[in-house]
């Protein structure tokens, strides 16, 4: 059974930082591409950042230079370091995994609210 469990969400002031974690089980983590998506109220889910099994990363333009995605294959865990947070970063953040055979898996999501 595949499980992706996000943690680290919460309320933060503008300019603050948070680190999200996604603990994976039931998948061959090291061979899967992993990513973070977010969905704000009334908007479609969008890619935030992703990292391939080889460690290649790419980011949405809106988060470049502020967010960093990383993975620890020994711990089957994906991370998202978020700095200089803005109110427009407020959303539910989802962990995503894609296997080499095209299997797609999602976490349950964690809420990030950026507000003073």
N, C-alpha and C positions, 0 to 999 in steps of 0.2 A: 504494500500500500504506500503510495507516494504521499509524503507530507512536506509542505513548505510552511514554516511557522515564522512569521515576522515578529520582531520585537523592537522596542526602542522609540516608539512613537510618543507623541504627547504635545503639550502646549509649550511654545517657546516664543520669546520676544523677537521682534525684527532685529536682524544682525546677529542673532544667536546661532548656536550649532547643535546638531543632533547626530547621532550615529544609529542607523538602522542595521539590524542583523536579520538574516534569514537562515534558519537551521533546516537543512534538508535531510530527508530520510527516504528510503525506498527507491532511490535513483542512483545511477553511477555518476555521482556528482562531478568528478574530475573530467568526464567526457562531455558534459552538457554545457551548452551556452546558458548563461544566467543573466537575468536583467531585473531592473526595477522600472515599474510603470506607476503612473498616478492618475487619479480621476478626481477632479474637482466637481462640486455640485453643478448639475446642468451642463457638464462638458463630457466629451468623450475621453476614454482612457488613452493616455499618451505615454510614449516611451520617455523615460528619464535618462537611463544609462544601461549599458549592457557590457558584458565581458565574455569573450569566447573561452573555449577550453584552453586555448594557447595564451590567454591573458591579454588579448587585444581588446581595447575598450573604445566605445564611442558614446557620445553624450548629446542630449538635446541642446540646441543653441542656448536656450534660456538658463541652463544650469552650468554651462562650461565655465571652468575657472572657479566654481564654487563647490561643486559636488565631486566626490571621488568614489568610484566603484572599485571594489577589490574582492578577492575570494581567497579562502583558506581551504585548500582541498583536503588537508589532513583533518580538518574539523568539519568538513561538509557544510561550510558556512559562507554565505555571501554577505557583504557589507556595503553600506552606502554612507559615507561621511558627508554631511551637509553643513556647509559653513555659509556665513553671510545670508542667512535665511530671510526671505521676503514674504510679505502677506500673500503674494500670488503663488507661493509654494504650498499654500494650504490645500490639502487634498488627502484622499486615502491612497496610501502607497502599497503597491502589490509586488511581491516577489514572483518571478517567472523563470521557468526552466524549459529548455528545449533540448530534447535528446537528439543524437545523430540520426535516428530513424524518423524524427519529426514529431515525436510525442511532446505535447505541450501541457505544462502543469502550472497551476497558480496557487499562491497562498491566499489566506483569508483577508489580508489587508490590515494595515495599521494607520490610524488617523494621525496626521500632522497638522497642527494648527499654529499659524504664525500670527501672533496678535499682541498688541501692547495692552 
